[in-house]
Amino acid sequence: MIVLGIDTATPGLGVALAGPDGLIAETTVQVGLRHSQGLLPTVDWMLRTAGLGVGDLGAVAVTIGPGSFTAVRIGLNTAKGICMGRGIPLVGISTLAAAAGRFPCAPWPVVPWLDAKKREVYAGCYDTAGRRPIAIEPDAVVAPEEWLAAHPGPALFLGDGAAIYRELIIGRVGERAHFAPEWTPMASSAIVAIWGRERALAGDVLDPDSAAPAYLRRPQALESLLHGPPSAHQPEER
């Protein structure tokens, strides 16, 4: 089985292919919020470069959030379209789990923080001592101060949220705070493809008709419908 991995949940557009012998190809391009322009051309280019076609795919795996609401929808809808068109399985992967997977065998909990705006972060907490990250607790959207108050122990922080709140983390956790390089991309399409292949073979798949993003909080459009429009200075939804 050959699996296409897609990650559009963050400013990085990631596409990868995985097969029986592991990773076939991977590319990541920082595109900001222009995922819709580059995703399908990148998929097409990678398949052609690898000597493959859409008909060779046995499944598609995609990050389903958290992340930019619009970008997550673009990736998931593209993956759903391929799966429904080809009649192949769809696998959903947590953006934060895919980020934690970059750091196997870490001696501390791995804590991906993705900036959620509104003075909040999308936070995960994973044990990566084994072959795959294990969630110590569910992914959540939370104020960084609140998360740090509940987690005084050592941890490896990564992601743009960790970069934004680095001084706060150091002030609360001190020398027990460890940081991944800031240039490390948040999630990995290679991990998405490889894990997606394992889960597809195990039958751990989603229904393409009903698969939905894991936003962790409601999109701003729904909040506006329920509670009125945001202020003129409302940041772009994530």
Secondary structure, DSSP 4 states (H G I P E B T S, - for coil): -EEEEEE-SSSEEEEEEEETTEEEEEEEEE-TT-HHHHHHHHHHHHHHHTT--GGGEEEEEEE--SS-HHHHHHHHHHHHHHHHHHT--EEEE-HHHHHHTTSTT-SS-EEEEEE-STT-EEEEEEE-SSSS-EEEEEEEEE-HHHHHHH--S-EEEESHHHHHTHHHHHHHHGGGEEE--TTS-SS-HHHHHHHHHHHHHTT--B-TTT-----SS--HHHHHHHH-PPPTTPPPP-
